[in-house]
């Protein structure tokens, strides 16, 4: 696996940003086993997983605390891990246009530099906690861009803002994203349940969704609520749960399950 640690200038954010990219490459398995990993020829592209971190983390967390790089090598899929800061991956008038950066600018930049497929069928988005919200929101608002999306312990409902013990900090993050009085919070743009309802009403061709959460996670009840709402609307969503809390002891095995669930071809496209 090739690891690219990039620093780019973002017009959407008007600042330099960090992003890590993992690209499958030949390794010793190619010598001893029948591995499909090889360097792309002209015209060949990688399928891509856009993988988002949670609050208070950065672009390195998935690599530092999980084995996603090793899992992705076995699936022959590129993994892009941007730094979303504490933005909730939304556009706001003072903190930066993170949604625009994530869904438009960054894909355009990286596809101009690297052999990443632009086709919907080859692009997937996933994330944990804040990143789960960001992944589902991107997939629901821009369904033409992603074939599937996954949320691991995502903060998917507004009740996530009232979590005991960290409510004050969550409120500060929400003020940074939506304004002091949440004057920039628009349900049709930021409330996943409303977005999902509106997209179903409009007959949108939505990506397949995967949702999981640990049964001891403080976001478990909110995840059950979103799951039930999605199923009631007829959403194509897979739900999995298991023992676990809000940490990588749960997320590491479940990101592997996500990769097994995604419609990956296991080869260059």
C-alpha positions, 0 to 999 in steps of 0.5 A: 500500500502506498501512503501519500500524505498531502498538503493542498490549498483549498479555495473552499476553505481558503487555507492549506489542508491535510489529506492522507491517501492510501493506494493499493500497490504490489507487495510480497503477496504478489510474489507468493500468492495470486494477488490482483494488486498492481500498478495502474496502466494508462486509463485504469483507475481505483475504486475509492473509499472516502473515509471521515474521522470524528470530532477532535480527530484528524486525517491520521486517526483511521490509520493510527488506530485501525487496520483499514490500510491493510484491509483496503490493500486486500480489497484493492480499493483506494482510501482517502482520509481528509482532515475535517477538523471539528466542522461537522463537514458542513458549509458555514459562513465563517469556519469554511465550506467543508461540505463543498470541499469534501464533495466537490473540490477535494475529489476534483483535485485528487482525481486530477493528480491520481488514478481515482475513478470519478464514476458513481459506481466506484465511489463510496463514503464512510465515517465514524461519529461526526464522520458518520453524520458527514458520510450519510449527509454527503450521500443523501444530498449528493446521491449521484456521487456515491454508490454506497455510504456507511456510518459507524456510531454516527451522530445521526440525530439531533439528540446526539447534541445532548449526550450526558457529560459532553453536552457543553462541548457538543453545543460549542461544536454546533455553534461553530457549525450553525451559529450561536443560536443555530441560525444557520441550521436548516432542517432540509440541509442538516437534519438527516431524517428530514433530508431522507424524507425529502429525497424519498418524496422526490424519488431520488436514486439513493445510495445503499446505506450501512449503519452500525453502532455498539450496544454500549455506545452513548449514541446507540439510542439515536442510531436505533431511532435513525434506523427505524426512521429509515426502514419506515421510509423503505430505505435500502439500509443494512443495520448491524450492532454488537458489544462495544463502546465509542472507540476503535475497539468497535470501529476496527472490526466494523470497518472491515465489515463495511469493506466486505459489504461494499460492492468492490470489484477487487481490481482496477477499473 
